[in-house]
Amino acid sequence: MIDVSLTKDSYVVFDLETTGLYPNSGDSIIEIGAVKVSDGKIIDRYDEFINPNRLLSEEIIKITGISNEMLKDGKDEKSCVIEFMNWVGNLPMVAHNAKFDISFIENAYDKYDIGEFNNIVIDTLGLSRYLESNERYHNLAVLVKRYEIPWDEDKHHRASYDSEGTALIFLKMLKKLELNNFKTIKDLYNYRFIVIRK
């Protein structure tokens, strides 16, 4: 896995929406959205709602645009995380502010005793701070403008939309990495704020 090419091999870009910020204090996943990328092209998609078996706060509904009605027929968290990770397999994973998303995945692994999470994870937030260290802001809404990615702010904070936006940003970041002679994930290992799991 350490010699995975950054531009040719497959990886998954994903995003989660959740009931709140703290997986260890009862918050849980309500949506998983992801795209699978190979040779620089999106080849597959994953998008599922999860029923948290409780009502969402008005704040979360406002932020995500996800309603309680949309979740009522969703899968349970355990089966959805298992299904998603089977879809991912052993591929590297990419997310923006990945520590947040991974904290919920790891919590689900522990909570439901479904094994050990071992995938490599690359954080585009850390990568942006490395590539554009002179810039102050690195959130997704800023990066889509910086990298000239078509973007509908009204769809922001939906997992499926954000994962695709992150994937398109990451593809442009890879071109900058190539100019800095980064060819494989192993080349990024010394940057712990970029590769947060290996």
Buried (B, 14 or more C-beta within 10 A) or exposed (E): BEEBEBBEBBBBBBBBBBBBEEBEEEBBBBBBBBBBBEEEEBEEEBBBBBBBEEEBEEEBBEEBBBEEEBBEEBBEBBEBBBBBBEBBEEBBBBBBBBBBBBBBBBBBBBBBEBEEBEBBBBBBBBBBBBBBEEEEEBEBEBBBEBBEBEBEEEEBBBBBBBBBBBBBBBBBBBEBBEEEEBBBBBBBEEBEEBBBBB
